[in-house]
Amino acid sequence: MDSAAVSGTNNHMPQNIANATIRLAIIKAKKSPLIEYLQKNAKIDVNIVDVRKRLAKITSSMASEAIESRA
């Protein structure tokens, strides 16, 4: 990563903090496997019965998955 480009992002921010901020933004920008799956398999026409059948097959906690993907 070019240090001149990083130091130019914010004159009041130390370079190591700017580098860490940029790395964190890159990590957060990557798609999670769930997002990739949903984008690949999303359909415009949705049948509520099919959705309920698929959701009934989930054995793990969906809340914990959502919380984990947010972090």
C-alpha positions in Angstrom: 0.0 0.0 0.0 1.4 3.4 -0.9 2.2 5.4 2.2 1.7 8.7 0.4 -1.8 7.7 -0.5 -2.6 6.6 3.0 -1.2 9.7 4.7 -3.2 11.9 2.3 -6.5 10.4 3.5 -6.6 12.5 6.7 -3.8 14.8 7.8 -4.8 14.5 11.5 -4.7 10.7 11.6 -1.5 8.8 12.3 -0.4 6.6 9.4 -0.8 3.3 11.4 -4.4 4.2 12.3 -5.1 5.1 8.7 -3.6 1.8 7.5 -5.7 -0.1 10.1 -8.9 1.8 9.1 -8.3 1.0 5.4 -7.7 -2.7 6.2 -10.9 -2.9 8.2 -12.9 -1.3 5.4 -11.5 -3.9 3.0 -12.4 -6.7 5.3 -15.9 -5.4 5.9 -16.5 -4.9 2.1 -16.0 -8.6 1.4 -19.2 -10.6 1.0 -20.0 -13.2 3.5 -20.9 -16.7 2.2 -24.5 -16.1 3.1 -24.7 -12.9 1.0 -23.0 -14.7 -1.9 -25.5 -17.6 -1.7 -28.5 -15.3 -1.4 -27.4 -13.2 -4.4 -26.7 -16.3 -6.5 -30.0 -18.1 -5.6 -32.4 -15.2 -5.2 -35.6 -15.4 -7.2 -38.1 -12.6 -7.9 -41.1 -15.0 -7.5 -41.3 -16.3 -4.0 -43.8 -18.8 -2.7 -44.4 -18.4 1.1 -45.0 -22.2 1.5 -41.5 -22.9 0.0 -40.0 -20.3 2.3 -41.6 -21.9 5.4 -40.5 -25.4 4.4 -36.9 -24.2 3.9 -36.9 -22.2 7.2 -38.3 -25.3 9.1 -35.1 -27.2 8.1 -32.8 -24.8 9.8 -31.5 -26.4 13.0 -29.2 -23.7 14.3 -30.0 -20.3 15.8 -30.6 -17.8 13.1 -30.1 -14.9 15.6 -26.6 -16.1 16.5 -25.8 -16.3 12.8 -27.0 -12.7 12.2 -25.1 -11.4 15.2 -22.0 -13.2 14.1 -22.2 -11.9 10.5 -22.6 -8.3 11.8 -19.4 -8.5 13.9 
